[in-house]
Amino acid sequence: MITRRSLLAGSALAVLFGASGSAGAQTGSLPWRNWSGRLLAHPAGRFAPATESELIDWIRSSSGPMRPVGAGHSFTPLVPTDGHLLVLDRMNGLIDHDPATLQASFGAGTRLSSLGPALEAVGQGPLILPDIDRQTLAGAISTGTHGTGLDLHSLSGNVTGLRMVTAAGDALSITEASDPDLFRAACVSVGALGILTEIRLQNRTAYRLKARNWAAPIDEVLENFETSAASHRHFEMFPLTHSDYALVLAIDETDEPIDNPPLSPEEEAAFGEAMRAWMDIPPGDRRPLINGLAEQIEPSVTIDASYRILSNVRSNRFNEMEYAVPREVGAECVREVLDTIARENIDVVFPLEYRYVRGDDLWLSMDEGGDRAAISVHRTADQDYRPLFDAVEPIFWKYGGRPHWGKVHSLGHSELTRLYPKFEAFRAIRAELDPQGRLLNDHLKKLFGV
């Protein structure tokens, strides 16, 4: 049986390329790679503080470039530096929680895979999580990482407080009440304002979710997408390229008992075998085969704790481009992306992803100023993503798309200034907090016109 679960599962646990969580400082040119393996750097050294005071002491006693690193899951070169990497792995875990407000504070290096269990242990549940659980909390909010839901903000939109150490070694406690501008800048900052050490999140009582998966014609799903998104807590689709079908996912809250059996070996292998079969056929000839396979996909239902439904382990490595376009043009944009892939016979079998995210007022959020439709395209890590990404990126620009900060894009300062009303205000705060540019690398200099 082919299901969405078998699509998202991998055949083996991938090796995570990233920074070591070992204690203390390391010097030398030990290479660093990101999760997908595409980005390579030779930092002068690494420092892995266990406490905020250790971080402050190191910053004040050092000089030169430095970049924070979490799980290395970004596909854009936010981390690479020839200076020092500041590894946040040891600054992890639940720090405190408030049962009255249902808020909780975590170390910035906490992996998202650890967030749900820690909250469940104190009777809380996350309002939202992204669909991949590899990232650190700091990395996720710094890049505007989000989940799915017409009434749900990105993970950054649920932040109620931050602690951050600046490039000068000053520790700041930031809330919307204490400094509204700095708070709205720091919640999505691409690590350009300082090193996050602690993050406080608004949560809710622990809860369970029921996920229903099925396959349906793409045009039918898009035609009813507004209604479906309003009818479910989470609703998204995964259009299969070179086909007329999409995998569909609807998630709602439930009191039903947990029912989430592990994948059988047959289920886990099913979609991978199908994808390998597709790749043996020229892209222009795949539609009948993929349509036939999609029609055989059986609906499935899974019930579990919220965090187990919202996030998945993606074992197979890939590279990704994602743009968020205004919600009202989302369907038109995704249709043009699919038509372009088909017309140009681009050889890709990885499904797209299409979903809604609620608007917010965070300065560098993709969703600043109004609801957005997020559209993602992927290539497996061993394939050249350029034919696909180069073909679809101009389509995203045509519809006013904003790039996900952690996903591949080619924009720089001049384009970003036009897309984000508060971009110049963010640049001013960045220059004030880090006048020497210690936190900048070549990629960030391009983004901020330095």
C-alpha positions in Angstrom: 0.0 0.0 0.0 1.2 3.5 -0.9 0.4 6.2 1.7 1.7 9.7 2.5 3.4 8.1 5.5 5.5 5.9 3.2 6.3 9.0 1.1 7.7 10.9 4.1 9.5 7.9 5.6 13.1 7.0 4.6 14.8 3.7 4.0 17.4 4.3 6.6 18.4 6.9 9.1 20.4 9.6 7.3 23.7 10.8 8.8 23.1 14.4 10.1 25.9 16.6 8.9 26.3 19.4 11.4 28.2 20.7 14.3 29.4 18.5 17.2 27.8 18.9 20.6 31.1 18.3 22.4 32.2 20.6 25.2 34.6 23.5 25.1 36.5 25.1 22.2 38.0 23.4 19.2 40.5 25.1 16.8 41.6 24.1 13.3 39.9 23.6 10.0 37.7 20.5 10.7 35.1 20.8 7.9 31.4 21.6 8.5 28.6 20.5 6.2 24.9 21.2 6.4 22.2 18.5 6.6 21.8 18.1 2.9 25.6 17.9 2.4 25.6 20.7 -0.2 27.2 23.4 1.9 30.8 23.1 3.0 32.9 25.4 5.3 36.2 25.3 7.0 35.8 27.3 10.2 38.8 28.4 12.2 37.3 26.7 15.2 34.2 25.8 17.2 32.9 26.8 20.6 30.1 24.9 22.4 29.0 26.8 25.5 26.9 25.1 28.1 25.7 28.3 29.7 25.0 31.9 28.7 27.8 33.1 30.9 30.3 30.8 29.1 29.1 32.3 25.8 29.5 35.9 27.0 33.0 35.2 28.3 34.0 33.7 25.0 32.6 36.5 22.9 34.2 39.2 25.0 37.6 37.5 24.9 37.6 36.7 21.2 37.6 38.6 17.9 36.7 38.0 14.3 33.7 36.5 12.5 31.4 34.0 14.3 28.2 32.3 13.3 25.7 30.3 15.4 24.9 26.8 14.3 22.1 24.4 15.3 21.2 21.3 13.3 22.6 22.7 10.0 19.2 22.1 8.4 19.1 25.3 6.3 19.7 25.0 2.6 20.9 28.6 2.3 24.5 29.4 3.5 23.5 31.1 6.8 26.1 29.2 8.8 29.4 28.9 6.7 32.2 31.0 7.9 36.0 31.0 8.1 35.7 32.3 11.6 34.3 30.4 14.6 31.1 28.4 14.8 29.1 28.8 18.0 27.5 25.4 18.6 24.3 25.6 20.6 23.8 21.9 21.2 24.6 21.9 24.9 22.2 24.8 25.6 19.1 22.6 25.3 16.1 21.4 27.2 13.1 22.7 29.2 14.2 25.6 31.5 10.9 26.4 33.1 7.2 26.5 32.5 4.1 28.2 33.8 0.9 26.1 34.2 -1.2 29.3 34.5 -0.2 30.9 31.2 0.8 27.7 29.5 4.2 29.1 28.5 7.5 27.4 28.6 11.2 28.4 28.1 13.7 26.2 26.3 17.4 26.4 25.6 18.0 27.7 22.1 19.8 24.5 21.0 16.8 22.3 21.9 15.9 20.0 18.9 12.3 20.2 17.8 12.1 16.4 18.2 12.6 17.0 22.0 10.2 19.8 22.3 6.9 17.9 22.2 7.9 15.2 24.8 9.2 17.9 27.2 6.0 19.8 26.9 3.8 16.7 27.3 5.6 15.9 30.5 4.3 19.2 32.0 0.8 18.9 30.5 1.4 21.3 27.6 1.3 20.9 23.9 2.8 23.0 21.1 0.4 25.2 19.1 2.3 24.4 15.9 5.3 22.5 14.7 6.9 22.3 11.3 6.7 19.0 9.4 10.4 18.1 10.0 11.7 17.7 13.5 15.5 17.9 12.9 16.0 21.6 13.5 17.0 23.4 16.7 14.4 25.8 18.2 16.7 28.8 17.6 17.3 27.8 14.0 13.7 27.2 13.3 12.4 30.6 14.6 15.4 32.5 13.1 14.4 31.4 9.7 10.6 31.7 10.0 10.0 28.0 9.9 6.3 27.2 10.0 3.7 24.5 10.0 0.3 24.5 8.4 -3.0 26.2 9.4 -5.2 29.0 8.3 -5.5 30.2 11.9 -2.0 29.2 13.0 1.1 31.4 13.0 4.6 30.2 12.2 6.7 28.9 15.1 8.1 32.5 15.5 4.6 33.8 15.9 4.3 31.8 19.2 7.4 33.3 20.8 6.6 35.4 23.9 10.2 36.1 25.0 13.9 35.7 24.0 17.3 35.9 25.6 20.0 37.0 23.2 23.7 37.7 23.5 25.0 40.5 21.2 28.2 40.5 19.3 29.6 42.7 22.0 28.8 40.1 24.7 25.8 41.9 26.2 22.8 39.7 27.3 19.4 41.0 26.4 16.0 39.9 27.6 13.5 40.8 24.9 9.7 40.8 25.0 7.1 42.7 23.0 6.3 44.8 26.1 9.9 45.7 26.8 11.0 46.6 23.3 8.4 46.1 20.6 10.7 46.9 17.6 13.6 44.7 18.8 11.2 41.8 19.6 9.6 41.9 16.1 13.0 42.0 14.6 14.6 39.3 16.8 11.8 36.7 16.3 13.0 36.1 12.7 16.5 37.3 12.6 18.6 34.8 10.5 21.1 35.0 13.4 22.2 38.5 12.4 21.3 40.3 15.6 22.9 38.1 18.2 23.1 34.6 19.6 19.9 33.3 21.0 20.3 31.4 24.2 16.7 31.0 25.5 13.3 31.1 23.9 9.9 31.3 25.5 6.9 29.8 23.7 3.1 30.2 24.1 1.6 26.7 24.2 -1.7 25.1 25.1 -2.9 22.1 27.1 -1.6 18.8 25.8 -3.9 17.3 23.0 -4.2 14.7 20.4 -4.6 15.0 16.6 -6.2 12.8 14.0 -4.6 12.9 10.6 -6.4 11.7 7.5 -4.5 11.1 4.2 -5.9 10.3 0.7 -5.2 11.0 -2.9 -7.4 13.3 -5.1 -7.2 15.2 -8.4 -5.1 18.4 -8.1 -7.7 20.6 -9.7 -10.4 19.3 -7.3 -8.3 19.9 -4.2 -7.3 23.4 -5.4 -10.9 24.3 -6.3 -12.0 23.5 -2.7 -8.9 24.5 -0.9 -10.3 27.6 0.8 -13.2 25.7 2.2 -11.0 22.8 3.3 -8.5 25.0 5.0 -11.3 26.7 6.9 -12.8 23.4 7.9 -9.7 21.7 9.3 -7.1 22.7 11.9 -4.5 21.8 9.3 -5.0 21.1 5.6 -2.3 20.8 2.9 -1.6 19.0 -0.3 1.4 17.4 -2.0 0.9 17.6 -5.8 2.7 14.8 -7.6 4.7 16.2 -10.5 3.9 15.0 -14.0 0.5 13.8 -12.8 -3.1 15.0 -12.2 -3.1 13.9 -8.6 -2.0 15.1 -5.2 -1.7 13.5 -1.8 -3.9 15.3 0.7 -3.6 15.7 4.4 -6.3 16.9 6.8 -5.6 17.1 10.6 -8.1 17.8 13.4 -8.2 17.7 17.2 -9.6 14.5 18.6 -10.3 12.7 21.9 -10.0 9.3 20.2 -7.4 6.9 21.5 -3.9 6.8 20.0 -3.7 4.6 16.9 -0.3 5.1 15.2 1.3 1.8 14.4 4.8 1.8 12.9 5.2 1.5 9.2 5.5 -2.0 7.9 8.6 -2.8 5.7 6.3 -3.1 2.7 4.6 0.3 3.4 8.0 1.9 4.0 9.4 0.6 0.7 6.3 1.2 -1.4 6.7 4.8 -2.4 10.4 4.6 -2.9 9.9 1.7 -5.3 7.3 3.7 -7.1 9.6 6.8 -7.4 12.4 4.6 -8.7 10.1 3.2 -11.4 9.0 6.7 -12.4 12.6 7.8 -12.9 13.2 5.1 -15.5 10.5 6.8 -17.7 11.0 10.1 -19.5 9.2 12.9 -17.6 6.8 13.5 -20.5 5.6 9.9 -20.5 5.0 9.5 -16.7 1.5 11.0 -16.3 -0.5 7.8 -17.1 1.7 5.7 -14.8 1.6 8.1 -11.9 -2.1 8.7 -12.3 -2.7 5.0 -12.2 -0.6 4.6 -9.0 -2.3 7.5 -7.4 -5.7 6.0 -8.0 -4.5 2.9 -6.0 -3.5 4.9 -2.9 -5.7 3.9 0.0 -6.9 6.5 2.5 -5.3 6.2 6.0 -6.0 7.5 9.5 -3.5 8.1 12.2 -4.1 9.4 15.8 -1.4 10.4 18.2 -0.1 13.1 20.5 -0.1 16.5 18.7 3.7 16.7 18.2 3.9 13.1 16.8 1.3 14.0 14.1 2.7 17.5 13.3 6.4 16.6 12.8 8.0 13.7 10.9 11.5 12.2 10.6 12.7 12.9 7.0 15.5 10.4 6.6 16.3 10.9 3.0 18.3 14.1 2.4 17.2 16.8 -0.1 17.5 20.4 -1.0 14.5 22.7 -1.0 13.2 26.0 -2.3 10.1 27.6 -0.7 8.4 30.9 -1.3 5.3 32.3 0.4 2.9 34.2 -1.9 -0.2 36.1 -0.9 -2.9 33.6 -0.1 -5.3 34.8 -2.8 -2.9 34.0 -5.6 -1.6 30.7 -4.2 -3.6 28.4 -6.3 -2.8 30.2 -9.5 0.9 30.2 -8.6 1.1 26.5 -7.8 -0.7 25.6 -11.0 1.8 27.6 -13.0 4.7 25.9 -11.2 3.2 22.4 -12.0 2.5 23.5 -15.6 6.1 24.7 -16.1 7.6 21.5 -14.7 5.4 19.5 -17.2 6.0 21.8 -20.2 9.8 21.9 -19.7 10.0 18.2 -19.0 11.9 18.8 -15.8 13.0 15.5 -14.4 11.7 15.6 -10.8 9.6 13.0 -9.0 9.6 14.7 -5.5 6.1 16.0 -4.8 5.5 19.7 -4.2 4.0 21.0 -0.9 1.2 23.6 -0.7 -0.3 25.0 2.5 -1.5 28.2 4.3 0.1 30.1 7.2 -1.6 32.9 9.2 -0.2 36.4 8.8 1.8 38.2 11.6 3.7 41.4 12.3 7.2 40.1 12.6 9.6 42.2 10.5 11.3 39.5 8.4 8.5 36.9 8.6 7.4 35.6 5.2 3.9 36.0 6.6 4.3 39.7 7.7 1.2 41.7 6.8 -1.2 39.0 5.8 -2.0 35.3 5.3 0.3 33.5 2.9 0.3 30.3 0.8 3.7 28.5 1.1 4.8 26.5 -1.9 7.8 24.2 -1.7 9.8 22.3 -4.4 12.4 19.7 -3.6 15.2 17.7 -5.2 17.0 14.8 -3.6 20.4 15.7 -2.3 22.2 13.6 -5.0 20.5 15.5 -7.8 21.3 18.9 -9.4 18.5 21.1 -8.2 19.3 24.0 -10.5 17.1 23.0 -13.5 14.0 22.9 -11.2 14.8 25.8 -8.9 15.9 28.1 -11.8 12.7 27.4 -13.7 10.3 28.0 -10.8 11.9 30.8 -8.8 10.8 33.5 -11.4 7.3 32.3 -11.1 7.4 32.9 -7.3 8.7 36.4 -8.0 5.8 37.1 -10.4 3.3 36.4 -7.7 5.0 38.5 -5.0 6.6 35.6 -3.2 8.9 36.0 -0.3 11.7 33.3 0.2 11.9 31.1 3.2 15.2 32.2 4.9 16.4 28.6 5.3 15.6 27.4 1.8 17.5 28.0 -1.5 16.9 31.4 -3.1 18.9 33.9 -5.1 17.6 37.2 -3.7 19.7 40.0 -2.3 19.3 43.4 -0.6 17.6 45.3 -3.4 14.9 42.7 -4.0 14.3 42.0 -0.3 13.9 45.7 0.5 10.9 45.8 -1.9 9.4 42.6 -0.4 9.6 43.5 3.3 8.3 46.9 4.5 10.5 46.8 7.6 13.7 45.6 5.9 15.5 48.8 6.3 14.5 49.2 9.9 15.9 45.7 10.5 19.1 46.6 8.8 19.4 49.6 11.2 19.0 47.5 14.3 21.5 45.0 12.9 24.1 47.7 12.4 23.5 49.1 15.9 23.8 45.7 17.6 26.8 44.5 15.5 28.6 47.5 14.0 31.7 45.5 13.3 29.8 42.8 11.4 31.1 39.9 13.5 27.9 37.9 12.9 28.0 38.4 9.1 29.2 36.0 6.5 29.2 36.4 2.7 25.5 35.3 2.4 24.3 37.7 5.0 26.3 40.6 3.5 24.4 40.0 0.3 21.1 39.9 2.1 21.7 43.1 4.0 23.8 45.0 1.4 26.9 45.3 3.6 
